[in-house]
Amino acid sequence: MRDTIHGAPITTRRMPSLQPARSGTGRTSRPSLGALRRARRERLQPEDFHFQRGRRRAPGLRREEVAQLCGICATCYTWIEQGRATAISLQTLHASADGLRLSRAAREYLLELGGRTDPSAPPEPSDPRPLLALVRSSRAPACLIDRRWDALVCNRPAAELFADWLGRRGERNLLRYVFLDADAPHCIVEWPERSRRLVAEYRAETASIEDDPVRRALVQALLAASPAFAAAWRSRQVLGREGGIRIFEHAKLGLCRYEQQTLRPAQHGELKLTVLIPQS
């Protein structure tokens, strides 16, 4: 089927394998996938795609316009956005990512939500003791974080820098510290921006364990306890985890400036090694 946008032909491909979800069939619809698409669609500006703005009842692009950009029929796109579609093909997901101009992190997140991840089981992890020794021997603040963003181990410089997070026993989740600890907004320079970015990174990085009960409980607790987290979470932003300059105003150490490096050990892909390299 061929349509035009201001005289330019656009080929629209129908996806016959896409079917609406039916209750009682045992198939699971994906409302989060639809919500991501809808949030992205509402942030796009019509003039950036050579659409006339005109009078619109809602912000962003219309579903029909995004369907044309993605090269799929409007009905299929509507089913996906409403969480009524299942068995979405990899071709359709890639077309959607292209049409919505998703970043690399957002594209990977879209594939995760669409269930298009590598089904092969991860290899058995090797002995973690050398990794733990590496963390403890580092002179720079360093810690090892698991897939739920809980700190498993840290060295003394990190515990001194983040006494309210890494210096305590028991609960050592990074998001709980950033959003629930009263001192975090004072310690983390540019806390509003850093905290919002952290939520976007967490959403993208943990998409593969979206149904994990521990993750779900953490998100629900933060939604209830932190308006700042709730606002960032409901924005549905997704970002890739990046390093860069991190600045802290420490009660005892004063103003501390670091360059953050986040590494994934080859034999422990579910873990992250975060090191803060002091900067003069």
C-alpha positions in Angstrom: 0.0 0.0 0.0 1.4 3.4 -1.0 0.6 6.7 0.7 2.0 10.2 0.4 3.2 12.9 2.7 3.0 16.2 1.0 3.3 14.5 -2.4 6.2 12.2 -1.4 5.3 8.5 -1.8 5.7 6.3 1.3 5.5 2.5 1.1 3.4 1.0 4.0 4.1 -2.7 4.7 1.4 -4.7 6.3 2.4 -7.2 9.0 0.0 -10.1 8.7 1.6 -12.0 11.6 0.6 -9.3 14.1 -2.6 -10.3 15.9 -4.6 -8.7 18.7 -4.2 -10.2 22.1 -7.3 -12.1 23.4 -8.1 -12.9 27.0 -7.9 -16.5 28.1 -5.4 -17.5 25.4 -2.4 -17.6 27.6 -0.7 -15.0 25.5 0.6 -11.9 27.1 0.1 -8.4 25.7 2.8 -5.8 26.3 1.4 -2.5 27.7 4.8 -1.2 28.6 5.9 -1.5 25.0 2.9 0.5 23.9 3.5 3.1 26.6 7.0 3.6 25.5 5.9 4.2 21.9 3.1 6.5 23.0 5.5 8.6 25.2 8.0 8.9 22.4 5.2 9.8 19.8 3.9 12.6 22.1 7.4 14.1 22.3 8.0 14.3 18.5 7.3 17.6 16.7 5.2 17.4 13.5 7.3 20.0 11.7 10.5 17.9 12.2 8.8 15.3 10.0 7.3 17.8 7.5 3.8 17.3 8.8 1.6 20.3 9.1 0.9 21.1 12.8 -2.6 22.4 12.2 -5.1 21.9 15.1 -4.2 18.9 17.2 -6.1 17.5 20.2 -3.0 16.0 21.7 0.8 16.8 21.7 3.2 15.2 19.3 2.4 13.1 16.2 -0.8 11.3 15.4 -0.8 7.5 15.4 -1.4 7.5 11.6 1.6 9.7 11.0 3.9 7.5 13.1 2.6 4.4 11.3 3.6 5.9 8.0 7.0 6.8 9.3 7.4 3.2 10.6 6.1 1.6 7.4 3.4 -0.4 9.1 -0.4 -0.1 8.8 -2.2 2.2 11.2 -4.3 -0.6 12.7 -1.2 -2.6 13.6 0.5 0.4 15.2 -2.6 1.2 17.2 -2.8 -2.4 18.5 0.8 -2.2 19.7 0.4 1.2 21.4 -2.7 0.0 23.2 -1.0 -3.2 24.4 -3.4 -5.4 22.4 -0.8 -6.9 20.1 1.4 -10.0 20.6 4.0 -11.9 18.6 5.4 -8.6 17.3 8.1 -9.4 14.7 11.7 -8.3 14.9 11.2 -6.5 11.6 8.3 -4.5 13.0 10.2 -3.6 16.1 13.2 -2.4 14.1 10.9 -0.4 11.8 9.3 1.2 14.8 12.7 2.2 16.2 13.7 3.8 12.9 10.4 5.6 12.5 10.4 7.0 16.1 14.1 7.9 15.7 15.0 6.1 18.9 18.5 6.3 20.4 20.6 3.2 20.7 19.6 2.7 24.3 15.9 3.2 23.6 16.1 0.8 20.6 17.6 -1.9 22.8 14.9 -1.2 25.4 12.2 -1.5 22.8 13.6 -4.9 21.7 13.7 -6.1 25.3 10.0 -5.1 25.9 9.1 -6.8 22.6 10.6 -10.0 23.9 13.3 -10.1 21.2 16.3 -10.9 23.3 18.8 -13.7 23.0 17.0 -16.8 24.3 20.2 -18.7 25.0 21.1 -19.1 28.7 24.0 -17.0 29.9 27.2 -18.9 30.6 28.0 -20.1 34.1 29.9 -17.3 35.9 33.5 -17.9 36.8 35.1 -17.5 40.2 34.3 -13.9 41.3 37.1 -13.6 43.9 39.7 -11.9 41.6 37.0 -9.3 40.8 36.4 -8.7 44.4 40.1 -8.4 45.1 40.3 -5.8 42.2 37.7 -3.7 43.8 39.2 -3.8 47.3 42.8 -3.0 46.0 41.8 0.0 44.0 43.0 3.4 45.4 40.1 5.2 43.8 36.5 4.8 45.0 35.2 1.6 43.5 32.2 -0.7 43.9 30.6 -3.7 42.3 26.9 -3.3 41.5 24.5 -6.1 40.5 21.7 -6.0 37.9 19.2 -4.6 40.4 21.7 -1.8 41.3 22.6 -3.1 44.7 26.2 -2.6 45.8 27.7 -6.0 46.5 31.1 -4.9 47.6 33.1 -1.6 47.8 36.5 -0.5 48.9 37.3 1.9 51.7 37.6 5.1 49.6 34.1 4.5 48.2 32.7 3.8 51.7 34.2 7.0 53.0 32.8 9.0 50.1 29.3 7.5 50.3 29.0 6.7 54.0 25.2 7.0 53.8 25.0 4.4 51.0 28.0 2.1 51.1 29.0 2.6 54.7 25.8 0.9 56.0 24.9 -2.7 56.3 21.9 -4.3 54.7 20.1 -2.2 52.1 22.6 -0.7 49.7 20.5 0.0 46.6 21.8 3.0 44.6 18.3 4.3 43.7 17.1 4.1 47.3 20.1 6.2 48.4 19.7 8.8 45.6 16.0 9.3 46.2 15.3 8.4 49.8 18.4 9.6 51.7 17.9 13.1 53.0 21.6 14.0 52.4 21.9 12.7 48.8 20.6 16.0 47.1 23.1 17.9 49.1 26.0 15.6 48.4 25.4 15.0 44.7 26.1 18.2 42.7 23.3 18.9 40.2 21.2 16.3 41.9 17.9 17.0 39.9 19.5 16.3 36.5 21.7 13.5 37.8 18.8 11.8 39.5 16.5 12.0 36.4 19.3 10.6 34.2 19.9 7.8 36.7 16.2 6.7 36.4 16.4 6.7 32.6 19.5 4.6 32.7 18.0 2.2 35.2 14.8 1.7 33.1 16.9 0.9 30.0 19.4 -1.4 31.8 16.8 -3.4 33.7 14.3 -3.9 30.9 15.2 -7.6 30.7 14.1 -8.2 34.3 11.0 -6.0 34.1 8.9 -8.8 35.7 11.4 -9.5 38.5 9.5 -9.2 41.8 12.4 -7.5 43.6 12.7 -4.9 40.9 9.0 -4.4 40.8 8.8 -4.0 44.6 11.7 -1.4 44.4 10.0 0.6 41.7 6.7 0.6 43.6 8.3 1.6 46.8 10.1 4.5 45.2 7.0 5.6 43.3 5.2 5.8 46.7 7.9 7.5 48.6 9.6 9.9 46.2 7.7 12.4 44.0 11.0 13.1 42.1 11.4 9.4 41.2 7.7 9.2 40.3 8.0 12.1 37.8 11.2 10.7 36.3 9.8 7.2 36.0 6.6 8.3 34.4 8.4 10.3 31.8 9.6 6.9 30.3 12.9 8.3 29.3 15.6 5.7 28.5 19.3 6.4 28.3 22.5 4.3 28.0 24.8 4.1 31.0 27.7 6.5 30.4 30.7 7.8 32.3 31.7 11.3 32.7 32.4 13.9 35.4 30.8 13.4 38.8 31.0 16.1 41.5 30.1 15.7 45.1 30.0 18.1 48.1 31.1 16.0 50.9 30.6 17.0 54.6 34.2 16.0 55.5 36.1 15.7 52.2 34.8 19.0 50.8 34.2 19.4 47.0 35.3 16.2 45.2 35.5 15.9 41.5 35.8 12.5 39.7 35.6 10.9 36.3 33.3 7.9 36.4 34.2 4.7 34.5 31.7 1.9 34.4 33.0 -1.5 33.2 31.3 -4.8 32.6 33.5 -7.8 33.4 33.6 -10.2 30.5 32.8 -13.2 32.6 30.3 -11.4 34.8 28.0 -9.6 32.4 25.3 -9.2 35.1 27.6 -7.0 37.2 29.1 -3.5 36.8 32.4 -2.3 38.1 32.2 1.4 38.8 35.3 3.4 39.5 35.6 7.1 40.3 39.0 8.5 39.1 39.9 11.6 41.1 40.3 14.8 39.0 42.3 17.8 40.0 
